[in-house]
Amino acid sequence: MTRGSLQCFPGTVKDLVVNQVRTNAGSKVTITNKCVCSFLEVTLLCPGFDSVKKIEPPMAVSTNGRNCLINNGNPIYGGKTFEFTYTSDVEIAFAPLSFREACS
């Protein structure tokens, strides 16, 4: 089905769009689900994220130092975004890695 128009099934990591901007409060990360289906257990590559000083909301990201589980594994619903901010001395290079799809 058409990608980027909320019609994709099955979804791929290309259907997760990660944007990052610097703000006065740190870096704001927005993850957008471009599909109609929900994505659960969204994991991003995030090398160096274990050096981050602060995350808002606090439970937004858990990491093993290389990969980050987003939103405690809770869904990012179709067509919706999930946002968090972090403070760090370096900008983290986030990239979609995996998710589990739920589509009914």
C-alpha positions in Angstrom: 0.0 0.0 0.0 1.0 3.6 -0.3 3.8 4.7 2.1 3.4 7.9 4.0 -0.3 8.2 3.5 -1.4 6.1 6.6 -2.1 3.2 4.2 1.1 1.0 4.8 0.8 -2.6 5.9 3.0 -4.2 6.8 4.9 -1.3 8.1 8.7 -1.0 7.9 11.2 1.1 9.9 11.0 3.6 7.0 7.5 4.4 8.3 9.0 5.7 11.5 10.3 9.2 11.0 12.7 10.6 13.6 13.3 14.3 13.8 15.5 16.2 16.2 15.9 19.9 16.9 18.0 21.8 19.5 16.0 23.9 21.9 17.0 26.0 25.0 15.9 23.0 27.1 18.1 20.5 25.2 17.2 18.4 22.2 13.6 17.7 21.3 13.0 14.3 19.5 9.8 13.7 17.6 9.0 10.1 16.4 6.2 10.0 13.8 4.3 6.8 12.9 3.4 7.3 9.2 1.1 4.2 9.1 -2.5 3.5 10.1 -1.4 0.6 12.3 0.1 1.1 15.8 3.8 0.4 16.4 4.6 -1.1 19.8 8.0 -1.8 21.4 9.6 0.9 19.2 13.4 0.6 19.4 15.8 3.1 18.0 19.6 2.9 17.5 20.9 5.5 19.9 24.7 5.1 20.4 25.9 7.1 23.4 22.5 7.8 24.9 23.6 6.3 28.2 25.6 9.6 28.7 22.4 11.7 28.6 21.9 13.8 31.7 18.2 14.3 31.7 15.1 12.9 29.8 11.6 14.4 29.8 9.3 12.7 30.4 11.5 10.6 32.6 10.3 7.2 31.5 10.3 8.1 27.7 13.4 6.1 26.9 15.2 3.2 28.4 18.6 2.2 27.0 21.3 -0.5 27.0 23.8 2.1 25.8 23.3 1.3 22.1 19.6 0.8 21.6 16.7 2.7 23.1 13.2 1.4 23.9 10.7 4.3 23.4 7.7 5.0 25.6 8.3 1.9 27.8 7.2 -0.2 24.7 3.8 1.4 24.7 2.3 2.1 21.2 2.8 5.0 18.9 -0.6 5.0 17.3 -1.1 5.3 13.5 -0.6 8.8 12.3 0.5 10.0 15.7 3.8 11.3 17.2 5.7 10.7 20.4 8.0 13.4 21.7 10.7 13.6 24.4 13.5 16.0 25.2 17.0 15.2 26.5 20.1 17.1 27.6 23.5 16.0 26.7 26.9 17.4 25.7 26.5 15.7 22.3 23.7 15.2 19.9 22.6 11.5 19.7 22.2 10.0 16.2 18.8 8.3 16.5 17.7 5.8 13.8 14.7 3.5 13.7 15.7 -0.1 14.4 12.6 -2.2 15.1 9.0 -2.4 16.3 6.0 -4.7 16.7 3.0 -3.9 14.6 -0.6 -4.0 15.8 -3.3 -3.6 13.1 -6.9 -4.6 13.4 
